[in-house]
Amino acid sequence: MKYLIVGLGNIGEEYQNTRHNIGFTVLDALANASNAFFEDKRYGSVTHFRYKGRTFVLLKPSTYMNLSGFAVDYWLKKEKIEVANMLVVVDDLALPTGTIRMRPKGSTGGHNGLAHINTILGTDNYARIRVGIGNNFHKGGQKDYVLGAWTSEEKKLIEERVEIVAEMIKSFGTSGLELTMTCFNKNSKAPSLPSDNKSVNES
């Protein structure tokens, strides 16, 4: 059994370790723990590892966030993987920093990467893990916030939460979507950071 795991983000040093690149961060951690190494290939950086008889194909699209669907579509077809065996890891402004939510499908939530995937695949019926990045920005400051680096406080929390997401990904392949959601979503809320209490409408 083969699974495509997509971590959304933007390529380039200026985007490394930023909030919008949490998908890349998760896949890097998962690859490192599995002694797997990414190679630059068509539409993205790709690596494989095996776990409990399953093959996990990890994809970090190189198309930039807004064109993620091209990479996803190409690698689904190349690896001959059904959409039902795909999981996307994405950042979410609507969730407090570090909170994790796994869903079987759903709206884009205003996320351009998910929107492009939906457009290219013609469906939103695929699993995704949303990792909260909070909304600690003043009105009009969303772009700078999502493309900004984690604070030291946030980084410590995110490092812990990334390990949980990695376990969820492996569980998705070995135990299935429903059981993974049952096991992990109930404990997915992260400890609150002081910044999470700040409103996006403050000025």
C-alpha positions in Angstrom: 0.0 0.0 0.0 1.3 3.4 -1.0 0.5 6.9 0.4 1.3 10.4 -0.8 2.0 12.8 2.0 2.1 16.5 0.9 3.5 19.2 3.0 2.6 22.7 1.8 5.1 25.5 1.8 7.2 27.8 -0.3 10.7 27.1 -1.6 13.7 29.4 -0.8 15.8 30.2 2.2 13.7 33.2 3.0 10.7 31.0 3.7 12.4 28.3 5.8 11.1 28.0 9.4 8.2 30.3 8.7 4.6 29.8 9.8 3.3 29.2 6.3 5.9 26.5 5.8 4.7 24.2 8.6 4.0 21.5 6.0 7.6 21.5 4.9 8.7 21.4 8.5 6.6 18.4 9.3 7.9 16.4 6.3 11.5 17.3 7.0 11.1 16.0 10.6 9.4 12.8 9.4 12.1 12.2 6.8 14.9 12.8 9.3 13.4 10.4 11.7 13.1 7.8 9.0 16.6 8.3 7.6 15.1 9.4 4.3 16.6 12.1 2.1 14.8 14.5 -0.2 15.7 14.8 -3.9 14.8 17.6 -6.2 12.5 16.2 -8.8 9.8 17.5 -11.1 7.5 19.9 -9.3 9.0 19.2 -5.9 11.4 17.6 -3.5 10.5 14.0 -3.0 11.5 11.1 -0.8 10.2 7.6 0.2 10.3 5.5 3.3 8.6 2.3 4.4 6.8 1.7 7.7 5.0 -1.4 8.8 4.7 -2.6 5.2 3.4 0.7 3.8 5.3 3.0 1.5 5.1 6.8 2.2 5.9 9.2 -0.6 6.7 12.6 0.9 6.3 15.6 -1.4 7.3 19.2 -0.8 6.0 21.1 -3.9 8.5 23.5 -5.6 5.7 25.3 -7.4 5.2 27.8 -4.6 2.1 27.6 -2.5 -0.5 29.1 -4.9 0.3 26.4 -7.6 0.6 23.4 -5.3 -2.1 21.5 -7.3 0.3 20.9 -10.2 2.8 19.1 -8.0 0.1 17.1 -6.3 -1.6 16.0 -9.5 1.7 15.0 -11.1 2.9 12.8 -8.2 -0.5 11.2 -7.6 -0.3 10.0 -11.2 3.4 9.2 -11.3 3.2 7.1 -8.2 -0.3 5.7 -9.1 -1.8 6.7 -5.8 -5.5 7.2 -5.3 -6.7 10.5 -3.8 -8.1 8.4 -0.9 -4.5 7.6 0.0 -3.3 11.2 0.0 -2.8 13.5 3.1 -2.0 17.2 3.0 -0.3 19.0 5.9 -1.2 22.7 6.0 -1.1 25.8 8.2 -4.3 27.3 9.6 -4.8 30.8 10.9 -8.1 29.9 12.5 -6.5 27.5 15.0 -4.4 28.6 18.0 -0.7 28.0 17.6 0.1 24.3 17.7 -3.4 23.0 17.7 -3.9 20.1 15.3 -7.0 19.1 13.4 -7.3 16.2 11.1 -10.3 16.2 8.7 -11.4 13.8 5.9 -12.3 16.7 3.6 -13.5 20.3 3.8 -13.3 23.9 2.6 -10.0 25.7 1.9 -10.5 28.0 4.9 -9.0 30.7 2.6 -5.8 28.8 2.1 -4.5 29.3 -1.4 -2.6 26.0 -1.5 -5.6 24.0 -0.7 -7.7 26.1 -3.2 -5.3 25.2 -6.0 -5.2 21.5 -5.2 -9.0 21.5 -5.1 -9.2 23.2 -8.5 -6.7 20.9 -10.2 -8.0 17.7 -8.7 -11.6 18.7 -9.0 -12.4 17.6 -5.5 -11.9 18.6 -1.8 -12.5 15.0 -0.7 -9.0 14.2 0.6 -7.5 14.0 4.1 -5.7 17.0 5.6 -4.0 17.9 8.8 -4.3 21.5 9.8 -1.7 22.9 12.1 -2.7 26.1 13.9 -0.4 29.1 13.5 -2.6 31.5 15.5 -3.7 35.0 14.4 -1.4 37.3 16.4 -1.3 40.1 13.8 -2.8 43.6 13.5 -5.4 44.3 10.9 -3.8 44.2 7.4 -0.8 42.3 8.7 -1.8 38.8 7.7 0.8 38.4 4.9 3.7 39.4 6.9 2.5 37.2 9.8 2.1 34.0 7.9 5.4 34.5 6.0 7.2 35.5 9.3 9.4 33.3 11.4 8.3 31.7 14.6 9.0 33.4 17.9 11.2 31.5 20.3 8.2 30.6 22.4 6.2 29.4 19.3 9.2 27.4 18.0 9.5 25.4 21.1 5.8 24.5 21.1 5.8 23.7 17.3 8.8 21.4 17.6 6.7 19.3 20.1 3.6 19.4 18.0 5.5 18.4 14.8 6.3 15.1 16.5 2.6 14.4 17.0 1.8 15.2 13.4 4.5 12.8 12.2 2.8 10.1 14.3 -0.6 10.9 12.9 0.8 10.6 9.3 2.2 7.1 10.1 -1.1 6.2 11.7 -3.0 7.4 8.6 -1.2 4.8 6.6 -1.3 1.9 9.1 -4.6 2.4 10.9 -6.7 4.5 8.5 -8.2 7.9 8.6 -11.1 7.4 10.9 -9.2 5.6 13.6 -6.4 8.2 13.4 -8.9 11.1 13.9 -10.5 9.3 16.8 -7.2 8.7 18.5 -5.5 12.0 17.9 -8.2 14.8 17.5 -9.4 14.5 21.1 -6.0 15.5 22.3 -5.1 17.9 19.6 -5.4 21.2 21.4 -2.1 22.8 22.2 -1.3 24.7 25.4 -2.3 28.4 25.0 0.4 31.0 24.3 -0.1 34.6 25.4 -0.1 35.7 21.8 -3.1 33.5 21.0 -5.3 35.9 23.0 -4.6 38.8 20.7 -7.3 39.7 18.2 -6.6 40.2 14.5 -8.7 43.4 14.7 -6.4 45.1 17.2 -4.6 48.1 15.8 
